[in-house]
């Protein structure tokens, strides 16, 4: 399931404060549309999560500096016998839009953010699993449904402000058996025409369901790619690709 740290990215708030703390590390990305087409219209400002104060390898204090041969500030171990560099990378979210006889599986969230809102099963990828395996695990944990992970079809890739990448699959289930997990207060199958558009948890859930509905009769749909940005004036911007 998706937790609080990325809430404003998913819900669509214009605030960047979900990533801010007293020890946050700020940077300005100067990548423009001319150097990276179809991604950034203008420079953006993002507040990153705080860098670790202690080395994850030996426990020694760290310092923030640009390592030799690098171009960004990192958290670097001060122990000369260790010197470990900690890299912060985007989180990977995996999910699946499950269908059975032209009905789609929805879960009602039992945790914040967006408790009580609806969406398809999704959450953070775990170590030692593929994105398909992670999507299948999330579906079982949240809705009690099982499927062969190898049969999941990649449907969408969403890049959220360089902080999170969502990999969304679609899969046809072999039965309509389900059971709400701890993170779901309710689970149900609904007709495509009865999707609760005004009661969905996140903007990306709306994107995924709308595209899955559009592509439901297409045997091999093109992968939808969308990028959601925070501009330097704190506003959201969405682009295809």
N, C-alpha and C positions, 0 to 999 in steps of 0.2 A: 504494500500500500504506500501511498505517497504522503510524506510527512511535512511538518510545518515549515521547515527551512526553505522550501521552494514554493510556498503557498501563493505568493503574489505573482510568480511567474505563471502558474497554472490558472489561477482565477482570473487574471487579467487586470489586476490593480495597476494604477499608474505610479504607485509608490515603489521605491527601491529598498525600503527599510527592512524588508524580510531578510536581506543579506547583511545588514549593518549591525555592528556591535562596537563597543568602546575600543576594541583592538582590531577592528576590521582593517584589511589591507586594500586600499583603493588604487585603481589604475584607470587610465583612459586609453581606449583602443582607437588607434588612428587608421584602421583599415577602412578604406572608402570603397564606394561602388566601382570606381574606375580600376582598382587593383583586385577586387574580388566581386565580379559581376553577380547581380541578383541576390546579394546577401545584405550588405550594409549601404544605406543611403547617405549616412553621415557618421562622424565619430560618435561613440557611445561611452557613457560612464557607468561602470558597474562596481558596487562594493562587494568585495570577495569575503568569504568566511575568514575568520582569524587564522593566521598561520600558527602551527604548533610551537610552543615555547620550549619543549624538550624533545630530544632526539628519539624517534620511534625505534631505533636500533640499539642504542646504548644508554639512553636516559640522560645524557648530558644536556646542558642548556644549548639553545640554538641562537643564531643571529640571522637577521634578515639582510641578505646581500645578493648581488648578482654573481653567480659562480663563473669561474673561468670558462669561456667558450659559450656562455649563455647570453640571453638578451633580456631576461626577466628576473625580478627579485624572487628569491626562494628562501625557505627556512633551511639553514645550513648548520650542521652540528659543529660546535666549537672545539670538540675533542679532536686533536690533530691525528690521532690514531684511528679515528672513525671517519669524520668528514662527510657523513651521510647527507644527501640533499633530498628534501621532501618535495614532491611534486603534487600540486593540486589540479585535479582534472574534473571535467563534467561528470555528473552522475548519469548512469544509464537506467532508463525506465523501460520495462517490457510489459506488454499487455496483449490481450486477444479479444476480438469481437466474435463471440460464439453464437452460432445460429442453429436452429433445429426446425426443419419444415417451414422455412420462411418467417420464423419468429426469432427475435434477438434476445440474448440473455443480459439482464441488467442487475446490478447490485446497488443497494442503498447503503451509503457509507455510515458506519457506526462509530467512526473516529473523526476528529478534526484533522485537517481543515474540511469545511463543507460537509459537516456531519448532517445526515438526513437527505443529502442530495444523491442523485443517481449517476451511474457510469458503468463501464465495462470493467472486468477485473484487470488490475495493473499494479505494478509496484517496482521496487528497485531490484536490479539484477544482483544475484548473489555470486560469490566466488565459486569457481569450479563448475559453472553451468553455462550453456549456450543461451542465446537470447530466446530461442524457441523453447528450450527446457524451462527457462525462467518464466515465460508467459504461461506455459502449461501448469507450472507450480502455483503461480498466482491464481489461476482459475480454480484450481483444486482448493487452495487455502480460503479463498473468498466466497466461492460458490459451490464447492463440492463436486464439480464436474471434472471428468477425466477425458483425455484424448491423446492420440499419438502425436507427440510434438513434431515429428518429421512431416506430418501432413499439414501443419500450419503454413499459411501463405502470407508472405510479407505484404502488408497493405499500405503502411504509411511510416514516414520518418519525420519527426518534428524536432527542430533545433530551437531550444528556448534560451535565447540570450547568451549562448555559450556556456550556460551553467548546467543544462540538462538536455539529454538527447533521448527521445522516446521512440521505441521500435514497436510498432503495432501490427499484429497479425490478424488474420481472419481464419476461422475453422468451422466446419460443419460437424456438429456433434452426432453421435450415434443414438442418443436417447435424450429425453427431456428430464432426466433425473437430476436433482440438485439438492444442496443443503447449505444454508447460510453459515459461513464461518464466523469467527470472532469479530472480524473487522466489518462484517455486513449485518445490518439489522433486518434486511429483507432481500430476497432474491426472487426474480420472476422472469418469465418469457413474455415479451410483448410483441404485437404486430408492428411492422415497420411504420405503419401510418399512425400508431399510437405512442410513438416515442415522446417522452416528457421534455420537450425542448426547453421549456422555461424552468425546469427543475434539475438540470444537469450540473454536475459538480464543477467541471472545468471547461475552459474554452477548447482545449485539445480534445476533450471527450466529444464535444459538439462536432469538431472537425472530423474526427474518426468515424462517428456514427453517420454523419451526413455523407461522407465519401463511401462508406460501406453500403449504405442504402443505394446510392447512385450506381455502384459497381456490382450489386448483388446478382445480376443476371450475366455479368461478364466473367468468362471462364478464367482468364488470366489478366487481371487489371494492372495498369501501370501503377507503380508505387507513388503515392502522393508525398511530396516533400514541401514542408513549410518551415519558414524561419520567423521566429518572434523576437523582436528586438526591444531594448530600452534605449531611447534616444537620450542625448546629453541633457535635454530639458525635462527628463523624467516621464516621457510619454511612450506609449507602445506603438510599434509599427510591425506589420505583418507582410511578409513577401512569400511568393511561391518560390520554391527551390531552396 
